[in-house]
Amino acid sequence: MRATTLLNRLLPLPKATIRDVEIVDDRVRVAVRPQRHRMRCPHCDYSTRHRYDTRDVDSSWRHLDLGGRVCVLTLRRRRLRCPEHGVLAEAVDFARPGSGFTRDFEDLVVWLATKTDKSTVSVFCRITWRTVGAMCTRVAAEKLSPDRFTNLVDIGVDEISWRRHHKYLTLISDHDTGTIVWGTEGKSAAALDEFFTDTLPDGAAEQVAAVSMDLGPAYRKSVRAHAPQATICFDPFHVVKLATAALDDVRRRQWQLARTLSDKQIAKTYKGARWALLKNPENLTVKQESTLDALKRHGGALVRAYELKEALRAVFAGDLDADQVHTMLGRWCSWAQRCRIPQFVKVGRTIREHRDGILAAVTRGLANGRHEGLNNKVRLIIRRAYGFHSAENALAMVMLTCGPVTLDLPYHMGTHPHS
């Protein structure tokens, strides 16, 4: 059997035929020629039989390794004139526009990138991590369907940090499917405006019934402007988070006060008590339980702050209906206003101002718990994607991992796109 015949069976390239193969500089170079007579624009559906000129473009693409050697496909592409995009080289079916890699190679790399760390991907595939980011962007653009926006009813919006120095992504999740459907750089009202004005199809914003979010004003402003009929639900997780942050602030101030008074033993106790105070009681270790008991014996503002935090958590941890939550929240806010701890006085005031949205979340059973679970997964992905230098690439990795996307490995039985 001839080598070209064998490779045509081993490397099924759509609309292309292998005409020659050679090994050059320890690389397998496979020359292919197009089978179709019509030339297609790589950026639109325009096609033509008429060449622009006879100056072909020499192009090459990295393919899946062959026998442990790097395999490169080469092709002389014809040029055409597209009415919209001008003069350019024809598209090929086995590679995405603008890529120097075949679809099969990119699909393999992106699948690996969503499963393992960057060092493994880079070493195994012999490419740089920056190149992986560009592949993720191309694959995500192709795999994500615009239809994911047509039936959005209950959505969640939250921000997550993707790099240091206050660089954030705004992510939109669908409560019904439990997937992230959209994201962009930033965490302002303008970032969410982009979702409503530039992304959603006509009439989709009017179908949104409820939006869960944190207690910040930016996202609320955007929802009120573009989807006024939607019920704003303030996530109970973020309500409890306010009390948790206030408790930690009280602990820090008590620690600083003990240091000022040169009470080193008490200062050491306060400094090491952070997780004993912030974790749920049922999750404490033996050492943390001992630390918490010591703090309770000492008493003071820190213990009262801890009791306030736990009381607020209990309001949302139990199986209480909306009326019961309304009553309990009112009692808790009154307690917070009388506690003489400035941090919790402020929390009580904030909860009173946002009570309607908090109760709406309880009534609808619409909390950002699932979104927060996705955020934990996103944080893992972002740590794994450390080295991506653009929000676009990091966001593409997030969408491929947590979005409505199914990634297939090339040449797997029944999943290969050209089988």
N, C-alpha and C positions, 0 to 999 in steps of 0.2 A: 504494500500500500504506500502510495506517495505521501510525503510529509504534509503537503498542503491538504490532501484529502483527509488525512487523520486529524489535522488541526481544525478543519471545517466541522468535523463531528465533535471534537472536544471543546471548541470555542464557538458556540452557536451565536454568531453576531447577526442581529436583525438587519435586513436590507443591505448586507455586505458579504463579500466573498474573499477568502484568503487566497492570495495569488503567489506569495513567496514567503520564505522564512529563513532566517540566518541568525547565527550567534555572533554578536559584535561586542567586544569589551565586557564579556561575561553577562551580556544581556541578550534575551531572545527578542529579536526584532521581527515582527510579523507585518508584512505589507498586505493591505486589503484594498479592495476597490468596491465602489457602490454598485448595487444591483438596480436601483431605481433610475429611470430616465429623467423624471421630473426632479428639479431642485427645490428644496424648501428653505424658507427663511427661518433662522434659528429662534426668532423672537415672536413670530406670528404664524398664522396658517397660510400665508401666501406661498404659492408654488408656481413654477414655470418650467418650460422646456428650453427656454432660450438663455444661453449663456451670455454674461455681460462681455467677456472677452476670453481669450485662450490662456491667460496667465493663472495657472492653478496655484493653490496655496498648500505648501507642505505642512501637514499637521501631524501631531503624534499624541497618544494618550497612554497613560500607564494602566495596565490591565492586571488582573489577578496573577500572582506569581505562577510560573510554570516550571515544575521540577526544582523548586527552590531558587530559581533565577527570576530577576525582574523581567517582566514581559511588557513590551511596548508595541502598540499598534500604530502603524503609519499609514497615511492616506493623503493622496493629492486631491484636495477639495476644489470643486469648480466654484466660480464666482457668479453671483446673480445680482440684479438690481431689484430691491424691494421698494414698492411705492411709498411705504411708510418709513423704512429703516435705511434706505439707501443701498450702496454697493457693499456686499459682504460675502463671506464664504458660506457655502451651503451647510445645512444642519445634518448631523448624523444621528441615527436612531440609538446607537450604543453609548452615547455620551450626552451629558447635559450641556446646554449652551454656556460658553465661557469657561468650561472646565478642561483641565489637562488630564483628567482621569475618566475611565469608563464608568457607566452606571453601576456595574457589578462591583467594581473596586470601591466606589463611594458607598454603596449600600453595606458592604462588609465593614468598612471603617466606621461608619456611623453606628451600625449595630453594636460594634465593639465599644465605641465611645459611650454608649448608654448603659453598658454593662460593667465596665471595668475602669481602672485609673488611666491617666494620660500616659504615664511612662510605658505601661504595657502596650497600649495602642501604638505609640510612636515607634517603639522598638520592633514590635511584631510586624508592622506594616512598612517600616522604614520611611517614615514621613515626619515632618515637624508638626508640633501641636497646633501652631497657627494654621497650617493647612487643614487640619481636622476641623477647626472652627469654620472655615470657609465651606467645607463639605457639608457641615450641619446646616448652614444657612441655605444652601442650594436644595438639599433634600427636604428640609422643612417647607420651603416655598412650594415644592412640588406635591408633597404628601398632604398638607393641610387643605381640607376642602372648605370652600366658602359656605357650604351648606350648614356648617356648625353654628352659624349665627341665626338661622331661620326660626328656630323654636325656643329661643331663650325666654324663660319666664321668671325663674328665681336665680339670681346671680350673686356672687360674692366678689368683693373687690378688696385688695390688700396690697401693701407695698413690701418689698423685701430688698435688703442690701445685697448687691452683687460684687461690689469692690469697696475698698476703703475710701475714706474722704467723702462720705455721704453720697455715694453713687447708688441709685435705687432703680428697681424695676416695678412698675405697676402691673399686677396680674389680675385677670378676670377669670373666675371659675363658674362653671355651670353646676348648680346644686343637684340637678337631676341626674347628670352623668358622672359627677365627681371628677371632672377633668378641667384643666386650664385651657380656655379657648382663645385667649388673646393676651398680649402683653406689649408694653412699650417702656422706653427709658423715662425715668423721672417718677415723682410721686405727687405732683401738683394737680390742681383742678384741670389745667390745660392738658395733662396727660390723659385723664379720663374723658375730656372733651373730644379728643382724637378718636376714642372708641365709638362714641355716639355719632359724631359728624362724618368721619372719614371711613369707618370700618363697617358699621351695621348697615344692612340693606334698607331700602325705603320701607317704612312701616314697622321695622323690627323694634325700634325703641318704644313704640306705643304698646307692644306686647309684654314688655317687662313689668311684672307685677310686684316684685320685691327685690331690694338690694341690701345685702348684709355688708357691714363695714365696721371700721373702728370709729372712735368718737371724734376724730379730727374733722375740721370744717371743710377741707379742700374737696374731698369726694362728695360730701353732702351737697355742696354748692353746684357741682357739675350735674348730679342726678336731678336736682330741683330744676335746673335749666333745661335739660334735654328729655327727661322722663318724669314729668311732674305727677303722673298718675301712680308711680311706683311707691310702695311703702318702704320707708327707710328703716332698717332693722339694725340696731346697735348690738353688736355681738357680745353676749355675756362673758366670753373669754377675755375680751378687752376691758370689760368693766372690772372683773376680778384683777386683771393686770394692773389697773390703776391703784388698787389697794396694795398689791404686791410691791409696786414701785414705791408707794408711800411708806410702807413698812421698812423697806431697805434703806430709804432715806433717813428714817428715824434711827435705825441701827447705826448708820454711819455717823450721825450727829452725836449719838450716845458714846460711840467709840472715840470720837475726837474730843468730847468733853472729858472722858476718863483719862485720855492722854494728857490733856491740859492740867488735870488735877494730879498727875503723876501716880495714878492708880493703875500700875502696869498689869496687875492680875485681872482686874475688871476689863481693862482695855483689850487684853488678849482674848478674853471670853467673848466680848462683843465682835471682835474681828473674825473669830473662827465660827461665829454662830449664823453666818449668812444662810447657808443651805438648811440648817436646822429650823430656821424661821420661814423660809420661802417654800420648802417642799411640803407636800401634803402629809399629814401625820402618819398615815398608813404606809408611807414610803420611806420613813426615816430609818437610818441604820441605828444600831445599838448606841454608838458613840454620839450620834446626833440627838437621840432621845435623852441621853444623859446631859448633853449641853442644854437642851430645851428645859429640862427639869431644873437645872441650876439657874437658868434665867427666870423661871417662874418663881422660884424661891426668893430671888432678889427683888422681884416686883418692879414697879415703876412704869414709866411711859412706854417702854419697849414692849412690855408684856401686854399692856392695854391695846397697843397697836396690833400686836399679834392676834389678840382675841377679836378685834374688829375685822381683821383680814379673814380669819376663819369663819366668822359669822356671815360675812358677805359671800364667801365661797359656798357656805351651806345653803344660802338662798337659791342658788342655781344648781347645786349638786343633787338636791332632792327632787322627787316627782311632784312638784307643786304646780297648780294651775295658775293662770294669769292673775286671778283675783288674789290668790294667796301670795304670789310674788309681789303684787302691788302693795299689799299690806305689810309684808316683811321688809320690802325696800323702804317704805315710809318709816318704819320703826328704826331701821338701820341708819337712815339719814339723820333722824332725830338724835340717835345715840352719837353719831359722828360729829354733829354740830355741838354737842355738849361735852365732848371728850377732852377739849383743850389741847389737842394735838394739831398744830396748824396743817400738817400734811393731810390728815384725815378730814379736817373741816373742809378743805378744798375738794377732796374726793366726794364728800357728801353733797356739796354744792353742785359739782359736775353731774352727779347721778340724778339729782332733782331736775336739772335742766334738760337731761336726755331721757327722762323716764318713759315718755311715750314710745320712743324708738326701742328702748330696752324691752318694754312689755310687748311690743309688736313682734320682736324676735322670739319671745317666749310663746306667744299665742300661735305663731306660724310654725314654731319648731324650727326656725331658720337661724342657725348659728353658723359661725365661720369655723366650727370645729373641723369639718372636712377640709375646708380651705387651709386651715392651720396644719392639718396632716399633710396636705400637699406641699405646704411651705417647708415642712421638715425635710421632705424629699427633695425639694428645690434647693435647699441649703446644702444637702449632700451633693447634688449635681454641680452646684456652683463651686464647692470646694474641689470636686473632681475636675472641674473645668478651669481651675486656676491657671492662668496664662492666656486666656482669651482676652484680647485687648479691646474688644468692642462689645457694646451692649447687644448688638444685633446677633453676634455669634453666640453669646451666652444665652440670649433669649431663645435662639433656635434650638440649643441643647435642651432647654427647659421644655419647650413645646414638644420636642421629639420624645421626651421621657414622660411627661405628665399630661400631654395633650391627647386629643382623639386621633392618634396615629398608630398604625400597625407597621412595624418594620420587619421585613423579611430578609433572610439570608439568601444570597444568590446560589443557584443550583440545588436548593433544597426541593425535595420531591413535592410537586403540586404548588410550590410557591414561586418558582422562578418566573419572572415576568415574560420570558420569551419561549417558555415551554409550550 
